[in-house]
Amino acid sequence: MRNLGRLLMNTIVPGEKHFNYKTPGTEMTLLKLQPQTTDRLDAGSSQFQLLNAKQVSESDVINLEIYRYDAQKMNFNTSSRSVDFVTAVSLTTGWESQIPISSKKARNLPSRFTVPTKPTSSDLDLAIFSNCDVNKCNSFATGTAIFETRAGTNENLKGAFLRIFLGDSTHEVERWWATLYLAESQPQQFNLSKEFTGTKFDWWIPLAKLPQGVRTYNLTIHAYLGTQYFRLGSVIKTSLTTYAVNCMYWDDDIFDWNNEGCVPNVNSSESDLMCECDRFPVPPEITGRIKEN
């Protein structure tokens, strides 16, 4: 795929829209720009902020190659950490002879990548009950679910999040309460609670706050529906979606994935996630080419 990208890059003209090519497990994006035209390289779902674009190189073009891999079809896991998606980037200058930019500028290159998430969703029913007296009623609903975080037990979780959110429900809810706790079989005690006002239930939890080595959790959800009366047996139907989010880069110093300097953007949409990194690691073979040039 890399060799094909280098061949196709020679046919791209600066200023044209980025070129995309997909296979079942890989997606390739190619972009060519003139350094003096912008201080940001934007290739669809990836952005790179050049601190001083005019001084990146004396060459007249910047070549950006982005390769995205589905780790379910290609194995990028290590003994301690597993990944769902991998983005590989090559940033060079020059028309025919593509020369890497200096390692100093590359390492200080802030980048943002949009990647698809891999949530686990399930239907959730909350049983409704109404407490009524002579004057008024108050109606509540409650339900419980069990899920796994899917985060590696040996993974560096600094900056990582667990996201829990509910889809559209069949009833209007004024307030939500949620409690996250461990199964009774777990030897340690833990619980974490959160209250949400309004119809939206979207809970981001730093994984550093969760017990280490635990993947399975219980979640109890309570809802307040207001003063309307509901007959016995009524339920709120909704969907519960959970997934663990972590952004990492490949670190040749430790020969493993490392998330120092990379964080997930917690304001992402339900379908996409933005990983933001303040560094651009340069592999040894690229470093050698830089020294030669």
C-alpha positions in Angstrom: 0.0 0.0 0.0 2.8 2.4 0.8 4.6 1.8 -2.5 1.3 2.3 -4.3 0.8 5.6 -2.5 4.2 6.8 -3.5 3.4 6.1 -7.1 0.0 7.8 -7.0 1.5 10.8 -5.2 3.5 11.7 -8.4 0.2 12.2 -10.3 -1.4 14.6 -7.8 -1.3 18.4 -8.4 -1.0 20.8 -5.5 -4.3 22.4 -4.6 -6.5 19.5 -5.8 -8.8 17.8 -3.4 -7.3 14.9 -1.4 -7.2 11.5 -3.2 -8.8 8.4 -1.4 -8.3 4.8 -2.1 -10.0 2.0 0.0 -9.5 -1.8 0.4 -11.5 -4.0 2.8 -8.9 -3.4 5.6 -7.1 -0.2 4.6 -7.9 3.4 3.5 -5.3 5.6 1.9 -5.5 9.4 1.6 -3.0 11.5 -0.4 -2.7 15.3 -0.5 -0.2 17.7 -2.1 0.1 21.3 -1.0 2.4 24.3 -1.5 4.0 25.4 1.8 3.2 29.1 1.3 -0.6 28.5 0.9 -1.6 27.4 4.4 -0.3 26.7 7.9 -2.6 23.7 8.3 -2.7 20.4 6.3 -6.3 19.2 6.2 -6.9 15.8 4.5 -10.5 14.9 5.3 -10.5 13.3 8.7 -6.9 14.3 9.6 -5.4 17.7 10.3 -1.8 18.8 10.9 -0.9 22.2 12.3 2.4 23.4 10.8 4.0 25.8 13.2 5.8 27.7 10.4 4.7 26.3 7.1 6.8 28.6 4.9 10.0 27.3 6.5 9.2 23.6 6.4 11.4 23.1 3.4 13.0 25.0 0.5 11.0 22.6 -1.8 7.9 23.8 -3.5 5.4 21.1 -2.4 4.4 19.2 0.7 3.3 15.6 0.3 1.0 14.1 2.9 0.2 10.4 2.9 -2.3 8.9 5.4 -2.9 5.2 5.8 -5.7 3.9 8.0 -5.9 0.3 9.0 -8.7 -1.7 10.6 -7.0 -3.7 13.3 -9.8 -6.3 13.2 -8.4 -7.3 9.8 -4.7 -6.5 10.5 -3.0 -7.3 13.8 -1.4 -4.3 15.5 -1.7 -5.6 19.0 1.2 -6.0 21.4 1.5 -8.2 24.4 0.2 -5.5 26.7 -2.1 -3.3 24.5 -4.7 -3.8 21.8 -6.0 -1.3 19.3 -9.0 -1.1 17.0 -7.8 1.4 14.4 -4.3 2.6 13.3 -3.4 5.7 11.3 0.1 5.9 9.7 1.4 9.2 8.3 4.2 10.2 6.0 5.0 13.9 5.6 7.6 14.7 2.9 8.6 17.5 0.5 9.6 17.5 -3.1 8.0 16.5 -6.4 9.8 13.4 -7.7 12.4 13.0 -4.9 10.2 12.9 -1.7 12.4 14.1 1.2 11.2 13.8 4.8 10.9 17.0 6.8 13.3 17.6 9.6 12.8 15.4 12.7 12.6 18.5 15.0 9.8 20.0 13.0 8.1 16.6 12.7 8.2 15.9 16.4 6.6 19.3 17.2 3.8 18.8 14.7 0.3 18.9 16.4 -2.1 16.5 14.7 -5.8 15.5 14.9 -7.3 12.3 13.6 -10.9 11.4 13.3 -11.5 7.7 13.8 -14.6 5.5 13.9 -15.6 4.3 17.4 -16.5 0.7 18.2 -19.3 1.0 20.7 -21.3 -1.9 22.2 -25.0 -1.3 22.1 -27.9 -3.1 23.7 -31.6 -2.5 24.2 -32.5 -1.4 27.7 -36.0 -1.3 29.4 -36.7 0.8 32.5 -39.7 -0.2 34.5 -42.0 2.7 35.3 -43.8 3.1 38.7 -46.0 6.0 39.9 -46.3 7.2 43.5 -49.6 9.0 43.9 -51.5 10.6 46.7 -54.7 12.7 46.7 -53.1 15.7 45.1 -50.5 14.5 42.6 -48.4 11.7 41.2 -44.6 11.4 40.8 -43.4 8.8 38.2 -40.0 7.2 38.1 -38.3 4.4 36.1 -35.4 2.2 36.9 -33.3 -0.4 35.1 -30.0 -2.3 35.4 -27.4 -3.4 32.8 -24.0 -5.2 32.7 -21.2 -4.3 30.3 -17.5 -4.6 29.7 -15.1 -1.7 29.1 -12.9 -3.5 26.5 -9.9 -1.6 27.8 -6.7 -3.6 28.1 -5.8 -4.4 31.7 -2.1 -3.4 31.2 -2.9 -0.3 29.0 -1.7 3.1 29.9 -5.1 4.7 30.7 -3.9 8.3 31.5 -6.2 10.5 29.4 -8.5 7.6 28.4 -12.3 7.6 28.9 -15.2 5.3 29.3 -18.3 6.7 27.5 -21.8 5.6 28.4 -24.8 7.1 26.7 -28.5 6.4 26.1 -30.2 6.6 22.7 -33.6 8.1 22.1 -36.2 6.9 24.6 -39.9 6.3 24.2 -40.8 8.7 27.0 -39.8 12.2 27.9 -37.5 12.3 30.9 -36.8 15.3 33.1 -33.9 13.9 35.1 -31.5 10.9 35.1 -29.5 9.3 37.9 -26.9 6.6 37.2 -24.7 4.5 39.5 -21.7 2.5 38.2 -20.6 -0.4 40.5 -18.9 -3.8 40.5 -20.5 -7.2 40.4 -21.0 -8.8 43.8 -18.4 -11.4 42.9 -15.7 -8.8 42.9 -13.7 -8.6 46.1 -13.2 -4.8 46.0 -15.9 -2.2 46.7 -16.6 0.6 44.2 -19.4 2.9 43.0 -19.6 6.1 41.0 -22.8 8.2 40.6 -23.8 10.9 38.2 -27.0 13.1 37.7 -28.2 14.4 34.3 -30.8 17.1 33.9 -32.9 17.0 30.7 -33.3 14.4 28.0 -29.6 13.8 27.2 -27.7 11.1 29.0 -24.0 11.1 28.0 -21.4 10.2 30.7 -17.7 10.4 30.1 -15.7 8.8 32.9 -11.8 9.0 33.1 -10.6 5.4 33.1 -8.0 6.4 35.7 -10.9 6.7 38.2 -12.0 3.1 37.7 -10.5 0.1 39.5 -7.5 -1.4 37.7 -7.9 -4.8 36.2 -11.7 -4.7 36.2 -13.5 -5.0 32.9 -17.1 -5.9 33.8 -19.4 -3.4 35.5 -23.0 -3.1 36.6 -24.9 0.1 35.8 -28.2 1.1 37.5 -30.2 3.9 35.8 -33.1 5.9 37.4 -35.3 8.4 35.6 -37.8 10.9 36.8 -40.7 11.4 34.3 -42.6 14.2 36.1 -46.1 14.2 37.6 -47.9 12.2 34.9 -49.5 8.9 36.0 -48.4 5.6 34.2 -50.3 2.4 34.6 -48.6 -0.6 36.1 -46.3 -2.5 33.7 -45.3 0.6 31.6 -41.6 0.7 30.5 -39.2 3.2 29.0 -37.5 1.6 26.0 -34.1 3.0 25.1 -30.6 1.7 24.1 -27.4 1.7 26.1 -24.1 2.2 24.3 -20.7 1.9 26.0 -17.1 1.9 24.8 -13.6 2.7 26.1 -11.7 5.5 24.3 -7.9 5.9 24.2 -5.5 7.5 21.7 -1.9 6.3 21.4 1.1 6.6 19.2 3.8 4.0 18.4 6.8 4.7 20.6 10.0 3.1 19.3 11.8 3.8 22.6 9.6 1.3 24.4 8.6 -0.6 21.3 4.9 -0.3 22.3 1.9 2.0 22.1 2.2 5.1 24.2 -0.4 7.8 24.9 1.8 10.5 26.4 0.8 13.6 24.5 -2.3 12.1 22.9 -5.8 12.6 24.2 -9.3 11.7 23.0 -11.6 14.7 22.4 -14.6 14.2 24.6 -16.8 16.5 22.5 -16.8 14.1 19.6 -20.1 12.9 18.0 -21.5 9.5 18.6 -20.1 8.0 15.4 -16.6 9.5 15.3 -13.8 10.3 17.8 -11.1 12.9 17.5 -7.6 12.0 18.7 -5.4 15.0 19.4 -1.6 14.6 19.7 1.1 17.2 20.3 3.9 15.2 18.8 4.7 13.4 15.6 7.0 10.4 16.3 9.7 9.7 13.7 10.6 6.0 13.3 14.3 5.1 13.1 14.3 4.3 9.4 12.8 7.7 8.6 15.4 9.4 11.0 18.2 7.7 9.0 16.8 9.1 5.7 16.6 12.6 7.2 20.3 12.5 8.2 21.3 11.3 4.7 19.4 14.2 3.2 
